[in-house]
Amino acid sequence: MSSNVFLDQLDAHTLRDRLENEKLALIIPVGSLEQHGPHLPLGTDAMLSTKVAAGVAEKLGALVAPAFAYGYKSQQKSGGGNHLVGTTSLSAATVIAQTKDLVTSYLKQGFQQIIFLNGHYENYQFLYEGMDLALESFNKEQLGDRYTLLLSYWDYVGEETLAQVYPNGFPGWDIEHGGVLETALMLHLSPHSVDMSRAPGGPAAVLPKFDRLPVVAARTPQSGCLSAPDGATAEKGKLLYDDAVSAIAADLALELADAAVAV
């Protein structure tokens, strides 16, 4: 993975020259600091979104900004819950404000597109709100044909890949926290960060359809994972990574090619 896609590794003069001579897209990986069980690191979401963003950027000639290291509050049905040790979260107002400020700054610097690549489920609507508020601060002439995009990388994993990764049937994204997908990706992209000897077993969590606050902590499995990473391998991680990166890059390439089309 080439280091020249990372914005924070460029000097300011090189960036200025590129912005003056190119229509540059900037990908902002978004993650969280959230427990992912005993076998994966707290920074899993940001690590994975950064790796996927870098793979996409290499295909598109885009740059990758430093990742959001913190995210919105972990929810019990998708991340185990904000009550678990190690999970350190931001309020909705902070996520929105941070997003708004960065979009505003990057557009003013001259980036053509700002693309948020989300790796933490709970962030999505607050990223959307921050993007929308930022664009409201520009008039039509100031904005021109520039725009923002928002996506979550797992939405680009195809059915054929899912069938190979989950031969016994895909259980659904709602319980894929600390499970096969994240574990396999980490085994492929950052194997030294994974300790499979500590990977939890057992059935997937069974949680009610409603959200209750304060949460009933006992409803979250003691491991913090909502499903076991049984069968996760680096080979499956490569399948997932290659599929997601290729699909995202193909989708974005079409959109970026239409940058001059008025919406």
C-alpha positions as CSV (number, residue, x, y, z in Angstrom):
1,M,0.0,0.0,0.0
2,S,1.6,3.2,-1.2
3,S,2.2,6.0,1.4
4,N,1.8,8.8,-1.1
5,V,-1.9,8.7,-0.8
6,F,-1.9,10.0,2.7
7,L,-2.5,13.7,3.1
8,D,-0.6,14.1,6.4
9,Q,2.6,12.8,4.7
10,L,2.6,15.5,2.0
11,D,4.2,18.8,2.5
12,A,2.0,21.9,2.1
13,H,3.7,23.2,-1.1
14,T,3.2,19.8,-2.9
15,L,-0.4,19.8,-1.8
16,R,-0.9,23.4,-3.0
17,D,0.6,22.5,-6.4
18,R,-1.6,19.5,-6.8
19,L,-4.8,21.5,-5.8
20,E,-3.9,24.1,-8.4
21,N,-3.4,21.5,-11.2
22,E,-5.7,18.7,-10.4
23,K,-9.4,18.1,-9.4
24,L,-8.5,16.3,-6.3
25,A,-10.8,14.0,-4.3
26,L,-10.1,13.6,-0.6
27,I,-11.3,10.5,1.3
28,I,-11.8,10.8,5.1
29,P,-11.8,7.5,6.9
30,V,-14.2,7.4,9.9
31,G,-13.9,5.0,12.8
32,S,-14.3,5.0,16.6
33,L,-12.5,4.0,19.7
34,E,-14.6,1.0,20.7
35,Q,-14.2,-2.4,22.2
36,H,-14.2,-5.2,19.8
37,G,-13.8,-8.1,22.2
38,P,-10.7,-9.7,23.6
39,H,-9.1,-10.5,20.2
40,L,-9.2,-7.2,18.3
41,P,-7.9,-3.7,19.2
42,L,-10.0,-0.7,20.2
43,G,-9.1,1.1,17.1
44,T,-10.4,-1.5,14.7
45,D,-13.0,0.7,13.0
46,A,-10.5,3.5,12.2
47,M,-7.8,1.0,11.1
48,L,-10.1,-0.8,8.7
49,S,-11.7,2.3,7.2
50,T,-8.2,3.8,6.7
51,K,-6.9,0.7,4.9
52,V,-10.0,0.5,2.7
53,A,-9.7,4.3,1.9
54,A,-6.1,3.9,1.0
55,G,-6.9,1.0,-1.4
56,V,-9.6,3.1,-3.0
57,A,-7.4,6.2,-3.2
58,E,-4.7,4.3,-5.1
59,K,-7.2,3.3,-7.7
60,L,-8.7,6.8,-8.1
61,G,-5.7,9.0,-7.6
62,A,-7.3,10.5,-4.5
63,L,-5.8,11.5,-1.2
64,V,-6.6,10.1,2.3
65,A,-7.0,12.4,5.3
66,P,-6.2,11.4,8.8
67,A,-9.1,9.2,10.2
68,F,-11.7,10.2,12.7
69,A,-10.3,8.2,15.7
70,Y,-13.4,8.6,17.8
71,G,-17.0,8.1,16.8
72,Y,-20.6,8.4,18.0
73,K,-21.8,6.4,21.0
74,S,-21.6,2.7,20.6
75,Q,-25.1,1.2,20.8
76,Q,-26.0,-2.1,22.3
77,K,-27.5,-3.7,19.2
78,S,-24.6,-2.8,16.9
79,G,-21.5,-2.3,19.0
80,G,-22.1,-3.8,22.4
81,G,-22.9,-0.5,24.1
82,N,-21.3,2.7,25.3
83,H,-21.0,1.3,28.8
84,L,-18.2,-1.1,28.0
85,V,-14.6,-0.3,29.1
86,G,-12.4,1.1,26.4
87,T,-15.3,2.5,24.3
88,T,-14.7,6.2,24.3
89,S,-17.2,8.2,22.3
90,L,-18.3,11.6,21.1
91,S,-21.7,13.2,21.3
92,A,-23.7,13.7,18.2
93,A,-23.1,17.5,18.4
94,T,-19.3,16.9,18.4
95,V,-19.4,14.5,15.5
96,I,-21.6,16.9,13.5
97,A,-19.4,19.9,14.3
98,Q,-16.1,18.1,13.5
99,T,-17.6,16.9,10.2
100,K,-18.9,20.4,9.3
101,D,-15.6,22.1,10.1
102,L,-13.5,19.7,8.1
103,V,-15.7,19.8,5.0
104,T,-15.7,23.6,5.1
105,S,-11.9,23.7,5.5
106,Y,-11.1,21.2,2.8
107,L,-13.6,22.7,0.3
108,K,-12.1,26.2,0.9
109,Q,-8.6,24.8,0.2
110,G,-9.8,23.6,-3.2
111,F,-10.6,19.9,-3.0
112,Q,-13.1,18.9,-5.6
113,Q,-14.9,16.1,-3.6
114,I,-14.9,15.2,0.0
115,I,-15.7,11.5,0.6
116,F,-16.4,10.1,4.0
117,L,-15.7,6.4,4.2
118,N,-17.4,5.2,7.3
119,G,-16.3,2.2,9.4
120,H,-18.5,2.6,12.5
121,Y,-22.2,2.1,12.1
122,E,-23.4,4.6,14.6
123,N,-21.7,7.5,12.9
124,Y,-23.6,7.6,9.7
125,Q,-26.5,10.1,10.2
126,F,-24.3,12.5,12.1
127,L,-21.7,12.6,9.3
128,Y,-24.6,13.3,7.0
129,E,-25.8,16.2,9.1
130,G,-22.3,17.7,9.3
131,M,-21.8,17.5,5.6
132,D,-25.2,19.1,4.9
133,L,-24.6,22.0,7.3
134,A,-21.2,22.6,5.8
135,L,-22.6,22.8,2.3
136,E,-25.2,25.3,3.5
137,S,-22.4,27.8,4.3
138,F,-21.5,28.0,0.6
139,N,-23.6,29.7,-2.0
140,K,-24.0,28.2,-5.4
141,E,-21.2,30.2,-7.0
142,Q,-18.7,29.3,-4.2
143,L,-19.6,25.6,-4.3
144,G,-19.5,25.3,-8.1
145,D,-19.4,21.6,-9.1
146,R,-17.9,20.4,-5.9
147,Y,-19.7,18.0,-3.5
148,T,-19.4,15.5,-0.7
149,L,-20.1,11.8,-0.6
150,L,-20.8,9.4,2.3
151,L,-20.6,5.6,2.3
152,S,-20.0,2.7,4.6
153,Y,-17.5,0.1,3.3
154,W,-19.5,-3.0,4.2
155,D,-22.3,-2.0,1.9
156,Y,-20.0,-2.8,-1.0
157,V,-19.4,-6.4,-0.1
158,G,-21.2,-8.5,-2.8
159,E,-23.4,-11.5,-2.3
160,E,-20.9,-13.9,-3.9
161,T,-18.2,-12.9,-1.5
162,L,-20.6,-13.2,1.5
163,A,-21.4,-16.7,0.3
164,Q,-17.7,-17.6,0.4
165,V,-17.0,-16.0,3.7
166,Y,-20.1,-17.4,5.4
167,P,-20.6,-20.9,3.9
168,N,-23.4,-21.6,6.4
169,G,-25.3,-18.5,5.6
170,F,-24.7,-14.8,6.3
171,P,-26.2,-13.9,9.7
172,G,-26.7,-10.2,9.0
173,W,-24.8,-7.0,9.6
174,D,-26.7,-6.3,12.8
175,I,-24.6,-8.8,14.7
176,E,-21.3,-8.5,12.9
177,H,-19.5,-6.7,15.7
178,G,-16.2,-8.3,16.5
179,G,-17.3,-11.2,14.3
180,V,-16.1,-12.8,11.1
181,L,-16.0,-9.7,8.9
182,E,-13.9,-7.4,11.1
183,T,-11.7,-10.3,12.3
184,A,-11.0,-11.6,8.8
185,L,-10.2,-8.1,7.5
186,M,-7.9,-7.5,10.4
187,L,-6.2,-10.8,9.9
188,H,-5.5,-9.8,6.3
189,L,-4.7,-6.1,6.8
190,S,-3.1,-6.0,10.3
191,P,-2.5,-9.6,11.5
192,H,-0.1,-8.5,14.3
193,S,-3.1,-6.7,15.9
194,V,-5.2,-9.9,16.2
195,D,-5.0,-12.5,18.9
196,M,-7.1,-15.5,17.8
197,S,-6.2,-17.4,20.9
198,R,-8.5,-15.0,22.7
199,A,-11.3,-15.0,20.1
200,P,-14.7,-15.7,21.8
201,G,-16.9,-18.6,20.9
202,G,-20.6,-19.2,21.5
203,P,-23.8,-18.2,19.8
204,A,-24.6,-14.8,18.5
205,A,-26.2,-12.2,20.8
206,V,-30.0,-12.2,21.0
207,L,-31.2,-8.6,21.6
208,P,-34.6,-7.0,21.6
209,K,-35.7,-5.0,18.6
210,F,-36.1,-1.9,20.7
211,D,-33.4,0.3,22.3
212,R,-33.6,0.7,26.1
213,L,-31.8,3.5,28.1
214,P,-30.1,3.0,30.5
215,V,-29.1,-0.2,28.8
216,V,-29.4,-3.5,30.6
217,A,-25.7,-4.4,30.6
218,A,-26.3,-8.1,31.1
219,R,-27.8,-8.3,27.6
220,T,-24.5,-7.6,26.0
221,P,-22.3,-10.8,25.8
222,Q,-19.4,-10.7,28.3
223,S,-16.9,-10.7,25.4
224,G,-18.4,-7.5,24.0
225,C,-18.8,-9.3,20.6
226,L,-22.2,-9.7,19.1
227,S,-21.1,-12.8,17.2
228,A,-18.2,-15.2,17.3
229,P,-15.4,-14.8,14.7
230,D,-15.5,-18.6,14.0
231,G,-14.0,-19.3,10.6
232,A,-12.4,-15.9,10.1
233,T,-9.1,-16.2,8.1
234,A,-6.8,-13.8,6.4
235,E,-7.8,-15.4,3.1
236,K,-11.4,-14.5,3.7
237,G,-10.3,-11.0,4.8
238,K,-8.5,-10.6,1.4
239,L,-11.7,-11.6,-0.4
240,L,-13.7,-9.0,1.6
241,Y,-11.1,-6.3,1.2
242,D,-10.6,-6.8,-2.6
243,D,-14.3,-6.9,-3.2
244,A,-15.1,-3.8,-1.2
245,V,-12.2,-1.7,-2.6
246,S,-13.0,-2.7,-6.2
247,A,-16.7,-2.0,-5.8
248,I,-16.2,1.3,-4.0
249,A,-13.6,2.5,-6.5
250,A,-15.8,1.5,-9.5
251,D,-18.8,3.3,-8.0
252,L,-16.8,6.5,-7.2
253,A,-15.0,6.5,-10.5
254,L,-18.4,6.9,-12.3
255,E,-19.5,9.6,-9.9
256,L,-16.2,11.6,-10.1
257,A,-16.3,11.4,-13.9
258,D,-19.6,13.2,-13.7
259,A,-18.2,16.0,-11.4
260,A,-19.1,18.7,-13.8
261,V,-22.7,17.6,-14.1
262,A,-25.1,19.9,-12.2
263,V,-27.3,18.2,-9.7
